[in-house]
Amino acid sequence: MEEEYSVDPAQLLEAATDFAYHPGAHSDASAQDFLNRFPLPAIINALQTKADYPGLESALVDCLERLFKTRYGASLIPHYMPFVIVGLGAESQKVRRLACQTVSCLLENIDEAIVIQLIHEYGVYQLLLNCLISGDEEVGAASTDAIRKLASHSKGIDIIFPGSGNEATNLVNLATNCSPLGRVRILALIVKLFSISTSVASRVYNSNLLSLLEAEISNSNDTLVTLSSLELLYELAYVQHSTEFLSRTKLLQILTSIISDASAESILRSRAMMITGRLVARENAFVFIDESGCRNLISAIEGRFNLLESQNADECECALEALGQIGLSSKGAALLLSGAQPAGRHVIYAAFDRQQHGKQLAALHALANIVGETRTENDVLLDGDAEQNLRRLIYETASKTSKLTPSGLLLSVLQQDSEIRKAGYRVITGLVMRPWCLMEVISRREIIDIVTDAFTETEKIGMEARHKCCQSIYKGFTSSSKLIADNALSGIATKLEEAIRRGPYLGRKLSEAQPAVMTEQRF
C-alpha cells in the first residue's frame, strides 16, 4: 500500500496547506477535486509514514479536518473506520484530535442507524473516553464534543448509559480511578451531557453521576480541584432544568456549608454564593427547594456580612448579587424581607452607600430585582409584612443620611455615573409600583427632569432603562385618580408622556442635514 499510494511529500504539503487555509467553506466539488488528485488512502499513508516531514502532519490534519466537514468527505468516513480507530489511539495529539473531530463529523452527517452500528462495532466510545482522560487540552475538548453529539442521538445515549453496567466505560468508576485532571474532565463531560435535555439529565441523575460533583466539592484537601468543580457546577446551574435535579442531591446543603465556613477560601465562598443564587433565581425553584433550605442559605449569606463590611470587597459584592438573584422571584423577595431583621436590609443599606462603587452598584441591581423590576406587573408587590419592611428600611436608611427622604436617596443615585444611574433607573422602575414611593418620586422634580431628559444617556442599555423608568412612573401616575385630578401635577404627566412618545432612542428632534463646509468656504 505504501508504494501504491506514495506521493511527493512536498507536493502534498503545498496542496494540503492551500486546501486547509482556503478562505470560506469548501464545497463537495472542491473536496472531490482534491481527493481526485490525492486519494484519501494516500493522505492516510503519508500521515502514518511521513509525519516527520517538516510541517506535513499539521497541514494534513488541518486539511482532513476541513475535508470531513463537507458532506462528501463525511460520506467517506464509514469506509475508513480502521484509520479513525488508529487515530484515536495515536501518540500524536494532533492526530488524536483529528480522529475525535472525525467522529463528530460522522455523527453529524451519517444516518443514525449506520453511525450507532459503527460506534458499537469499533468500540469508539471507550476510545473517546481514553482521549478525554489522557489527551491534551484540545484532544479532551474534541472528545467531549464527540461524546456530547453521541448522546444527542436517541440510541447513542444508550451507549453512554447502558442498561447493564460496563465497568470499562462507567463514568463513576473512571472518575474514581483516574488523575485529578481526568476527574475534572469527566465532570465537565457530565455537565455537557446534563445540559442536552431533561431526559438526558434524568439519565445522568439516575446514574449517580452528580455524586461525583458532591464528592469533589466536599474535598477540602485541594482548593484548586474544589474551585474547578464549583466552576463546573456554576455552568450546570445555568441549565434550565438544573434546579429540578440538583435539589434532590446534597449539593445545596454542601454549598450552604461552604458559605458558612469562615476557614474556607474567600473565592470558594464567593462561587458557592453565586451558584446558589443562580439555582434559587429560577421561577420554579420553590417547587423543588423547600423553604427551610432557602432560609438556611439566606442565613448563611447574611452571616458573612458582619465580617465583610471592612474586609473582602469581592466576596461582599458576590453576597449582594446572590441575594439579588434570590430576590428575582416574589417568593424569594418575600423571604429576604421577612422577619424583624430581614436579610434584605444589607442590600438596602449598601444600595445607598457611596463609599464603595462596586458594592453600591451590586446592591442597586440586587435591590431592583427584589422590588420586582424584572417581574410581571401582577407579581411585583409582596405580602404585607415584606412590603412594610421594605418601606420601613428605605425610610430608615434615608433618615440616617443627609438626604433625609427616599426621594433624596433616589436623586443622589441618578446624579452619579452612568453605571450607577442605570441601576438607579431599575430600582425606581420597581419601587414606583408602590404608591408611597410614587409620591416620593413625583414630589421631586429633579428626578422627573433626569428620567425625561433625552440627552442624559448615550448608551443603548441606559437609554432603554431610562425609557422603561418613564413608562413605569407614568403608569403609576395615570393609575391614581388622585394624582390625575391634581392640576398642579399636570405638567409632570405631560413631560412623562412626551418622553415616552419619543421612545428610548429618538432624543433629538428631526432636523435638516447641514453641510460641514459651506460652498463659499471651499475657495
Salt bridges, closest charged atoms under 4 A:
GLU65 OE2 - LYS69 NZ 3.56
GLU65 OE1 - ARG97 NH1 3.33
GLU108 OE2 - LYS149 NZ 3.60
GLU112 OE2 - HIS153 ND1 3.86
GLU138 OE1 - ARG97 NE 3.33
ASP145 OD1 - ARG148 NH2 2.90
ASP145 OD2 - LYS149 NZ 2.52
ASP158 OD1 - ARG203 NH2 3.06
GLU216 OE2 - ARG183 NE 3.25
GLU231 OE2 - ARG271 NE 2.89
GLU235 OE2 - LYS192 NZ 3.55
GLU244 OE2 - ARG248 NH2 3.43
GLU291 OE2 - ARG295 NH2 2.93
GLU291 OE1 - LYS331 NZ 3.11
GLU302 OE2 - ARG345 NH1 2.67
GLU302 OE2 - HIS346 NE2 3.68
GLU309 OE1 - LYS359 NZ 2.94
GLU315 OE2 - ARG269 NE 2.79
GLU315 OE2 - ARG304 NE 3.00
GLU373 OE1 - ARG426 NH2 2.87
GLU373 OE2 - LYS468 NZ 2.97
GLU377 OE1 - LYS475 NZ 2.58
GLU387 OE2 - ARG434 NH2 2.87
GLU396 OE1 - ARG392 NH1 3.48
GLU396 OE2 - LYS400 NZ 3.88
ASP417 OD2 - HIS357 NE2 2.86
GLU419 OE2 - LYS422 NZ 3.05
GLU446 OE1 - ARG444 NE 3.39
ASP449 OD1 - LYS495 NZ 2.48
GLU457 OE2 - ARG421 NE 2.56
GLU459 OE1 - LYS422 NZ 3.22
GLU464 OE2 - LYS460 NZ 2.57
GLU497 OE2 - ARG501 NH2 3.75
